């Protein structure tokens, strides 16, 4: 996963930029990020990651990708 060939880990499309998912460790494109942010569990995922970072866990793997966001 990551920046190999600048492809999104979720949709496998080429992307000019990638960002980290709050649900898991995938690097995702802007369209996938927009879908993620619109998901009902997004705030839960974001909050959980923030809490883990505050605790010093910088390797948090997320709460898991919801089935309806899997491609």
Secondary structure, DSSP 8 states (H G I E B T S, - for coil): --SGGGB-TTT--B-S--EE-SSSS-EE-HHHHHHHHTSTTHHHHHHHHHHHHHTT-TT---S---GGG--
